[in-house]
Amino acid sequence: MRDPRGFSAKLSDFGLVKMVVEDGTGGGGGVIGRDARTGTVTHMAPELIRATEASKMDASVDIYAFGVLMWELISTGPVYLGMHSEEIRRGVVDGVLRPEFPQWSDEKYRCVLDDWFISLHA
């Protein structure tokens, strides 16, 4: 997709997905073979932060990361700026830290992504 300025939008994997295991539904399964915590802490879903070596992640961890990326695009800045990694991990896992939109951002975007973060990890 191109915009008038010549920019090209691309959607890609955040590097967490290694292999989708078929579950017989024809949809690719949903269980993703992954056995180690990896990722950028600011974009890591709570279940990924809590994961152990034996944990198996599904596509929701990438969806969460995509939500954070969308927040950064709409807000035009990095999420959790000035916070330390451990502070971010603790806040995300405890459910008290989620991206907050600036007051000037479009209400439609705020509603969609606010609902998204709530419904994914309520």
N, C-alpha and C positions, 0 to 999 in steps of 0.2 A: 504494500500500500504506500503510495507517495502523496506527499502534501505539496502545496505550491512552492514551498521553499526548497524542495528537493530532498527532504528527509524521507527515510524509509523506515516504517514501523515493522518490527520483527518480534515474534513470540518464540521463546526457546525454553528449554529445560534448564532448571537451576543447578543441575549436576547431582541432584539427590537420587534421581531415578536411574537404576541400572538395568532392570529387566522386569517387565510386567508378566506375572505368572498367569496363564490361562486358567479360568475357573469353570469352564464349560458353559458359560452364559453367552459366549460369542462377543462379549464386550471388552475382552482383554483382561478380565479378572478384577484388578483393583489392589491385589496384594503385590507389593513391589519388593523384590529381593534386595534388601539392603541390610547390612549388619553392623554398621558403625555410624556414629553421629558425625555428620559433616554439614558444613554450610556456613553462611555468614550470619553471625549471631543476631543482627538486627532484623533478619528476614526469616529466622527459624521459628517454626510453629511450636507451641507449648509441648506437644507430644514428642517432638523431635529433641527438644532440650532435655526432657525427662527420660529419653530412651536409654536403654542399656545395650550392650553388645548383642544381646539375643533378640532385641526388638525388631519387628518388621514394620516398616512404614508403608502407608498407602499414598495415593495421589493428593490427599488433603494437605500434606506438608508443602507441596509445590503450589497449591492453590493459595495457601496462606502467604507464601513468599510473593506470589503474584499480586495479592492484595496490598502488601507493603510496597511493592514496586509501583503500583497504580497510585497509592497515596503519595509517594515521592514525586511522581510525574505531575499530579494535580497540585500538590503543595509547593512544587519547585525547589525542594531541598531534601537533604538526607533526614531520615527518621531517627529519632532519639539522639540528636546531635548533642555532644558534650557529656553523654552518659558513658560509664564504664561497662565493659562486657558483662561482668558479674551482676551488676545492678540491672541491666537489661534482662538477663536470664531470669533472675529472681522475680522481677516484675511481671514478665510475660507468663511464667509458670503459675504465679499466684493470681493471675487474671486481673491485676490492677494496672497493667501497662499495655495500652493499645494506642495506635496512632490517633491523634486528634487533629481534625481539620481546622485550618485558620478560618476566622469568621468571614473572610472575604470569598472563600471558595463556594462554588455553586451548591446549593442545597440538595440538588438531585444526587450529586456525587457523594456528599456527606451521608445521606440516607442509605444509599446502596452499600457503601463500604462499611459504614457503622453496623448495619444489619448483618453484613457478611461476616465480620469479625465476631459478632455476638453469636450468630447461629452456628458457625463452625466450631466454636470452642466453649459453648455454654455449659 
